[in-house]
């Protein structure tokens, strides 16, 4: 099928294939870090399927058309950029945000809308009494949470970290229905 393409058409196809497989590889790597087994297996399958197609075309024709190597490398570079951009848009996983502000209690109320776990501590920053707000939330909610917090305090200081695993600090929900009856016995 690709035998009938001109060298420039083939170079464009190789470049596009590399953009796809490297983008999938970036997303797969992040899904592995986040502990998403099924998604990483699915992405890995298609990543390698596309990669084998691209690399085989380059290896078969590299002697006659060295431009294919350039197309392969260009696709790799562009695929990294696209993969990172896609990952930011998808915002997979969870994050911890730590906010230090003199208006920490009001910020804690805002972050409670988005958070899974929320804690507030007394703190000091540059000689001023502040509050340290610690919250875990879905990464897709992070930008909105920071925006709302900045509306309360434009000078807040915050740090964000991604994570893949946490313990559950909140107590388990009380049993309901027939489980509640068994629990009493």
Steps between C-alpha positions, in 0.01 A plus 500: 500500500779747588709379205304722262567822697759753393792555740345826627162338556668213681702746708175674600341166591804397708501836677126472579539141621782608734291789632224251581717232659709742709185680618349167601829410671491819704142431608586135572795597720283737701226236533763255633615757758135556600449125541247467216582148384227446239551837336878452483459155339252637244719798413817287489346260249417776252822689569714202395274408209545849356873511583573171320320630192699824499843353575460222243437756224811695597723194526383365163572825314765692697780435249305643206325776698693637801226764538290230668735511799439873531122443478529228766692732735263792431203278585667398825560862602149614407351192669661597830348848481158366402508230768578750774230736372244217493594388849452851635159524332389159629643571848495137607551410862497686827706774656581654835484876529659680793398863539649752743294813548386748761149420373546126535162427661310656208724315254437175688125553451557537124730198478249291693276516190766317300694305758492146622710562813540845650710614795580849632795586723628814667821621340735795465645642182742793493405590856123508434240266641362288221308180445629197315223331306565146380254344253490201268294528182457373148751668266220596261365728777836654589489808275149596612596451866809722464298766316242514779772510766677787319175698499513488879874572529694608192826471700457145621788256478423150377674179401348215301619139493357207307456166671362159417422345836363606836353352812144591593503724803125540527309239701323230306132569441260345748333185375142533378214258434557138593870566569403731788293225658790251477740758643287540818523130583 
